[in-house]
Amino acid sequence: MKLLVSAEESGALKEVICVKGTDTSKQQAPQPTSIKTFCQETRNTKIQHFILYKNYVVAARQGGSICIYNSEDEYAEVKKIGSLYASAEDAFVSLFELGEKIYACTEAGNLSIIEPENWVHTSTKLKGPISSFCGDVSRPGIFAYGGKETDLTVIKLDTMEVLFRGKNVSNNRLDLREPIWISKVAFATNPQDGPDVYKLVTVTRYGHVRYYDSTKGRRPVLNFKLSDKPLITMAKLNDCEIVCSDTHVTTAKFNFKNGSMLGKFQGAVGSIKAVHVQDNVLVTGGLDRYVRCFDLGSRNIIAKVYMGTQISDVCLVEANEEQPEEKPQDVKPKAKERNDLEEEAEDDESSDEEEMWQRLQSSLAEKRKKRKLK
């Protein structure tokens, strides 16, 4: 397997190559084939998010710059786009590729659209604060966002027309308003849905998972309290399942259509800050400085590597197994062959002894003849 991990302390990008079963916490377990460091900067310019685009790594760094690195040339920097922040306190909240364009959105609502052909970018402004921004894969040009006191909003980007706006859940038992703080958004629209149907799933800083269906109103169809801690990551698996994590130790698999917990991924001793799913493998990284790979079906851990740094983002580049070269081993003969070999060896030894005694006898006979002649 091949992984990319962004280091929070050094601002670097680390490349990890390992096999399934790797565990750096156990001496007897397989160890990583290699861990290499590239693109090192400082903590003040750490990588907040990064994605793969063809043979490039596109990284959004603290300070408001996006750097493009060539993965086929030891991650040499190809282009740097700067000054994308609204202020020094701003931060990138989303970075993704959709329709041959790369989108980067900041907390203040600064949206940058990058053309990978020449790495030229254009900018537009959204109403912030924003904690998550995403696009609809099945319908180009349709995007959604949400944040702190910014409820779920679906827009047509080229005209900035609002197509759907979520409505807050009902007041609680004390008739107090529920606060809004969406941390992650993802589209859950099916290809067979009509052009005016919008289905989305969100997680919140108040531990809720919410599922919206525009055909059933503006309020969420499902509102489930998954954790007492803020939910900060989410990866959509299919049309009804997600993986999300909170600021404590919980990383869970959840069905957002029927509100059922499908299981938890164990092992973390700190907050998981990044998740990535590919080829039925879940990769996680966070405060405990370990990058872990899980099998999505069984939820068993298949690789665990200590990185020596807090992790801000992770990506599974290749899930193919790379087996280490095996040393040739001496083939042990079968029982019958061993017996035959032993018998042959005994025969050889006995024949050698006979030859030796014959030589001695002949030499003694010659000596006796010589004595008689004297």
TINUBA-371641 format. One record per residue (C-alpha): residue in one letter; x, y, z negated. Coordinates in steps of 0.05 Angstrom, whole numbers, plus 5000, padded with zeros to 4 digits. Layout:
<domars>
aXYZ ...
</domars>
This chain:
<domars>
m500050005000 k502150725012 l499851294968 l500852044965 v500552394898 s501153134882 a505253294820 e502553844776 e509054044740 s513754074800 g508754254855 a511653674895 l508553124937 k510452414919 e510151824966 v509151144933 i509850474968 c507849864929 v504449184934 k498148944900 g499648724829 t504649284817 d504749514744 t510449954719 s508049864647 k510149124650 q517248904663 q515248224691 a510248524741 p512248744811 q515149444814 p514149984868 t518149884931 s519750624933 i517751294902 k520151904940 t519252644926 f517853174980 c515553894986 q517754084917 e516254794893 t514055034823 r508254944775 n505855644795 t505055404867 k502654694852 i498254324901 q490954364880 h488153954938 f491053604999 i488353205058 l491152805116 y489953045186 k492952605241 n500452615227 y500053225181 v498953345108 v494953985094 a495954235023 a492354804987 r497055104936 q495955534876 g497356254895 g492856254956 s497055905009 i495755305053 c501854915076 i502054425134 y507353865131 n509353355184 s508752665154 e513052365209 d518852835195 e519852735120 y514153225106 a517753815136 e513754465132 v510554635199 k506355245180 k504555655119 i498156065115 g498256555057 s493957065021 l487456665022 y485656824949 a480957384928 s485257504866 a490857194826 e485756824783 d482356504843 a483155764859 f481755284916 v475754844900 s474854464966 l479154255025 f476653785080 e476753655155 l470253635195 g469153685270 e476553805287 k476754395239 i479554455169 y475554825115 a478455115051 c474055465000 t475955834937 e472255944872 a470856664890 g467456454955 n473056585005 l472156075061 s477855965110 i476755575175 i483255315206 e484055085278 p489254515277 e491054615350 n494955255335 w493855325260 v490155985268 h484956125215 t478756555207 s475456765142 t468356875117 k465257035050 l460256625010 k456656824947 g460556574887 p462556324839 i463355654875 s465855004846 s464654554907 f463554644982 c462154085032 g459653945102 d454453485131 v458052965174 s451752785213 r449853505229 p455453975249 g454954685224 i450854505162 f454354615095 a452654615021 y455654924959 g454355054885 g457855294822 k457055634755 e450155944756 t450255834832 d444855314845 l445254834903 t445055204970 v444854915041 i446755395097 k447855425172 l454855705173 d455056075239 t448856495221 m449456445144 e442056245144 v439755905080 l436355255098 f435054975029 r436055244959 g435554794898 k431254974838 n433454884766 v430454314725 s424854464677 n426354774609 n428454314553 r424254084494 l425554744459 d423155104521 l430155374534 r432955454603 e437954924625 p444655234647 i447055124718 w454154914733 i455054464793 s462054164797 k461553724859 v456753674918 a455953144973 f450853045029 a446752405026 t442752515090 n441451895133 p442051905209 q434651735216 d432452335174 g429152915210 p432953555226 d429653935169 v430853405116 y436553535067 k438753015016 l444553164969 v447652904905 t451153344854 v454853254788 t455153804736 r459654074681 y454153874632 g454853134649 h448853054696 v448152694762 r442652994805 y439552764870 y435753244916 d430853084972 s428053695007 t421853295028 k419953224954 g421153934932 r426754384910 r427854074842 p432253454836 v428652794846 l433252464796 n436652804737 f440952314697 k445452474637 l451552044652 s456452334602 d456852814543 k463153094575 p463653524639 l463653124704 i469353394747 t470452914805 m465952534853 a466952074913 k460951834953 l461351094970 n455050985012 d447951255019 c446351104946 e452751024905 i458151484878 v464251444834 c465352024786 s469552194726 d469152664666 t474253064625 h475052494575 v476551784598 t470251564636 t470551374709 a463951064730 k460450764790 f453251014794 n447050924837 f444151624845 k437551394876 n435150934820 g439251224763 s443050584745 m450150524719 l453750004760 g460049964718 k466150334693 f473450324714 q477650204652 g484850384634 a485351144634 v487451484569 g486152184593 s481952584641 i481752344713 k482652964757 a482752644826 v479352054860 h479851784931 v476251204964 q478550825025 d478150095050 n474349864988 v479850144943 l478950694891 v485151114873 t485151544810 g490152014778 g490152514722 l492952724655 d495952064632 r500952094690 y498851424720 v496051314790 r491450704790 c488350304846 f481949914835 d478049414876 l471249744884 g467449094883 s470348764822 r472849414789 n479349044773 i485849434774 i490349224832 a496149724823 k498550184768 v504550654777 y507451154727 m508951804762 g512252194706 t507852804718 q500653004711 i496952884776 s492653404812 d490553004874 v491352304904 c490451984972 l490851264996 v494551285063 e495050545078 a491649975042 n495249425081 e499248955038 e506748985047 q509848355019 p517148384997 e522047965036 e522447265007 k529146934996 p529946265029 q529145694979 d532345014980 v527144505001 k526743934950 p526343244982 k520442804969 a520842224919 k521841694973 e527142115007 r530642234941 n530841484928 d533541354997 l538841884988 e540841604920 e541440904949 e545641175007 a550141534958 e550940904916 d552740504979 d557841024999 e560941014929 s561340254928 s564440224997 d569640744977 e571440324916 e572339694958 e576840065007 m581040324949 w581839624917 q583739324985 r589239854993 l591939704924 q591938954936 s595539025003 s600739494973 l602038994915 a602838424964 e608038815005 k612038974942 r612238234922 k614838034991 k620438544986 r622538264918 k622837554945 l627137775002 k632038084954 
</domars>
